[in-house]
């Protein structure tokens, strides 16, 4: 029996009903690196209910996705780690194809989805995985974990990775609290908590 999909806690607003602030938010999102074809789904659908917040948050996401020192493979890998740990269905739905397109191996994606450590992943991905896991579990990282990652990606990318992780935790919280799910015709990535 397929997992039951919770109903969104906020309505997905039709663009024909946007007020000026909501229209301005969608215009800002579409004029950025995500492109003009982006639709008001996922976190954007939530932020339309608080467009002033969305105006502040969405450029941070644009930077995290497109402008950090991390190559797309590593940033998308880190996003998938976050989506998996927080069981953010929509985040996984949106980013698993981007991760594969960015160069994350299908086996690594399958391991993450199943909740397994990606043991066959490249050294840099494994260092990010261990960093992410330790940070989310202990709310800190040890000197050993920090040095291992920092030696591979450098100071700038380490700072930006921490920012990316914080941003995508916020996205996970937004998606989970407001029960924003992938389209009904897509499978859920994770078993939902009871």
Protein Blocks (a to p, Z undefined) as FASTA:
>chain_A
ZZdddddfbdcddfklpcfklmmmmmmmmmmmnojkbccehjllmmmmmmmlmmmmmmmm
mmmmmmcmbdfklmmmmmmmmmmmnopaklmmmmmmmmmmnopafklmmmmmnopacfkb
cfklmmmmmmmmmmmmnopacfklmmmmmmmnommlmmmmmmmmmmmmmmmmmmmmnopa
cdfkbccfbdcdZZ
